Amino acid sequence: MLQTNHQLKRLQWQCRRGMLEIDLLLKRYLSAHYRYVSVDEQAIFESFLSENDQNLFLWLTGRSLAPEKYQCILERLHP
């Protein structure tokens, strides 16, 4: 799915969270993977961004198991 510059800017803004660690990981996914994955995975990433910061922190640091639908995102961030 071809994203417009406006859509990518919106996603960059949504990657800005209350914790620097989360910001860096989300922005890494956006810049390295988002444009190249399937439309389905793009939608999953957008859903991932709607989750609260506490859950994102736990999932991204491996302190808690994320829902199955988000595993593709986490696998790309932690190969």
Residue frames as qw, qx, qy, qz and C-alpha x, y, z in Angstrom:
[[0.000, 0.890, 0.457, 0.000, 0.00, 0.00, 0.00],
 [0.412, 0.379, -0.011, 0.828, 1.47, 3.30, -1.06],
 [0.319, -0.717, -0.455, 0.422, 1.33, 5.77, 1.79],
 [0.226, 0.867, 0.102, 0.433, 1.11, 9.49, 1.24],
 [0.358, 0.342, -0.420, 0.761, 3.56, 11.80, 2.93],
 [0.439, -0.467, 0.126, -0.757, 0.70, 13.03, 5.15],
 [0.915, -0.263, -0.216, -0.217, -0.14, 9.48, 6.27],
 [0.773, 0.110, -0.410, 0.472, 3.49, 8.74, 7.10],
 [0.062, 0.440, -0.319, 0.837, 3.80, 11.99, 9.07],
 [0.687, -0.437, -0.018, -0.581, 0.67, 11.02, 11.03],
 [0.945, -0.135, -0.289, 0.077, 2.19, 7.63, 11.84],
 [0.513, 0.315, -0.405, 0.688, 5.49, 9.26, 12.85],
 [0.279, -0.488, 0.223, -0.796, 3.55, 11.44, 15.25],
 [0.866, -0.324, -0.108, -0.366, 1.70, 8.42, 16.66],
 [0.833, 0.101, -0.425, 0.341, 5.07, 6.72, 17.28],
 [0.109, 0.459, -0.419, 0.776, 5.90, 9.49, 19.74],
 [0.664, -0.505, -0.547, -0.071, 5.01, 8.14, 23.16],
 [0.432, -0.870, 0.099, -0.215, 5.76, 8.97, 26.76],
 [0.753, -0.482, 0.386, 0.228, 8.90, 6.81, 26.88],
 [0.174, 0.742, -0.521, -0.383, 11.98, 7.29, 24.73],
 [0.321, -0.213, 0.914, 0.129, 12.56, 3.53, 24.51],
 [0.525, 0.499, 0.674, -0.143, 9.13, 2.97, 22.99],
 [0.335, 0.847, -0.060, -0.408, 9.57, 5.94, 20.63],
 [0.026, -0.616, 0.708, 0.344, 12.82, 4.55, 19.27],
 [0.369, 0.026, 0.925, 0.086, 11.48, 1.04, 18.67],
 [0.480, 0.654, 0.535, -0.236, 8.27, 2.22, 17.01],
 [0.273, 0.850, -0.221, -0.392, 10.13, 4.67, 14.78],
 [0.213, -0.413, 0.835, 0.294, 12.58, 1.90, 13.86],
 [0.466, 0.324, 0.823, 0.013, 9.72, -0.30, 12.67],
 [0.392, 0.819, 0.265, -0.324, 8.13, 2.59, 10.78],
 [0.163, 0.815, -0.414, -0.371, 11.31, 3.56, 8.94],
 [0.141, -0.411, 0.875, 0.214, 12.73, 0.09, 8.31],
 [0.203, 0.135, 0.969, 0.050, 9.66, -2.07, 7.68],
 [0.384, 0.504, 0.499, -0.592, 6.31, -0.29, 7.37],
 [0.428, 0.591, -0.259, -0.633, 6.52, 0.66, 3.69],
 [0.279, 0.379, -0.836, -0.284, 7.61, -2.83, 2.67],
 [0.211, 0.077, 0.934, -0.277, 5.12, -5.04, 4.52],
 [0.040, -0.429, -0.816, -0.385, 1.66, -6.16, 3.45],
 [0.299, -0.484, -0.154, -0.808, -1.42, -4.00, 3.84],
 [0.759, -0.482, -0.419, -0.127, -2.58, -6.40, 6.56],
 [0.682, -0.220, -0.340, 0.609, 0.62, -5.92, 8.56],
 [0.112, 0.317, -0.019, 0.942, 0.39, -2.15, 8.11],
 [0.537, -0.545, -0.277, -0.581, -3.10, -2.29, 9.63],
 [0.803, -0.384, -0.403, 0.214, -1.78, -4.41, 12.51],
 [0.481, 0.042, -0.231, 0.844, 0.95, -1.84, 13.17],
 [0.177, -0.436, -0.102, -0.876, -1.63, 0.97, 13.19],
 [0.732, -0.519, -0.348, -0.272, -3.68, -1.05, 15.68],
 [0.742, -0.150, -0.371, 0.537, -0.51, -1.63, 17.73],
 [0.215, 0.277, -0.122, 0.929, -0.06, 2.14, 17.94],
 [0.463, -0.543, -0.222, -0.664, -3.52, 2.45, 19.50],
 [0.760, -0.353, -0.512, 0.190, -2.47, 0.37, 22.52],
 [0.362, -0.927, 0.048, -0.090, -1.55, 2.07, 25.79],
 [0.256, 0.770, -0.542, 0.221, 2.06, 2.83, 26.62],
 [0.552, -0.466, 0.635, -0.273, 2.22, 0.43, 29.56],
 [0.915, 0.175, 0.354, -0.080, 1.28, -2.54, 27.39],
 [0.646, 0.727, -0.202, 0.114, 3.62, -1.45, 24.61],
 [0.075, -0.752, 0.610, -0.239, 6.50, -1.20, 27.07],
 [0.714, -0.260, 0.617, -0.206, 5.83, -4.65, 28.49],
 [0.886, 0.394, 0.242, -0.031, 5.49, -6.24, 25.07],
 [0.507, 0.808, -0.262, 0.145, 8.46, -4.46, 23.50],
 [0.112, -0.688, 0.666, -0.266, 10.75, -5.35, 26.38],
 [0.598, 0.087, -0.792, -0.083, 9.56, -8.95, 26.54],
 [0.120, -0.163, 0.705, -0.680, 8.25, -8.59, 30.10],
 [0.593, 0.278, 0.554, -0.514, 4.80, -9.68, 28.99],
 [0.349, 0.154, 0.819, 0.428, 3.50, -11.70, 26.07],
 [0.288, 0.270, -0.141, -0.908, 1.74, -9.60, 23.44],
 [0.758, 0.340, 0.383, -0.403, -1.47, -10.76, 21.77],
 [0.701, 0.089, 0.617, 0.347, -0.84, -13.10, 18.85],
 [0.473, 0.813, 0.313, 0.130, -1.94, -10.51, 16.29],
 [0.016, -0.972, 0.231, 0.037, 1.05, -8.33, 17.23],
 [0.817, -0.326, 0.379, 0.289, 3.72, -11.02, 17.03],
 [0.695, 0.519, 0.240, 0.436, 4.67, -10.10, 13.45],
 [0.039, 0.945, -0.095, 0.310, 5.53, -6.56, 14.61],
 [0.592, -0.722, 0.358, -0.024, 7.59, -7.77, 17.56],
 [0.892, 0.015, 0.338, 0.301, 9.42, -10.35, 15.46],
 [0.537, 0.710, 0.075, 0.450, 10.59, -7.65, 13.08],
 [0.165, -0.906, 0.219, -0.322, 11.80, -5.51, 15.99],
 [0.499, -0.576, 0.636, -0.124, 13.52, -8.38, 17.79],
 [0.796, 0.370, -0.412, -0.243, 14.69, -10.84, 15.10]]
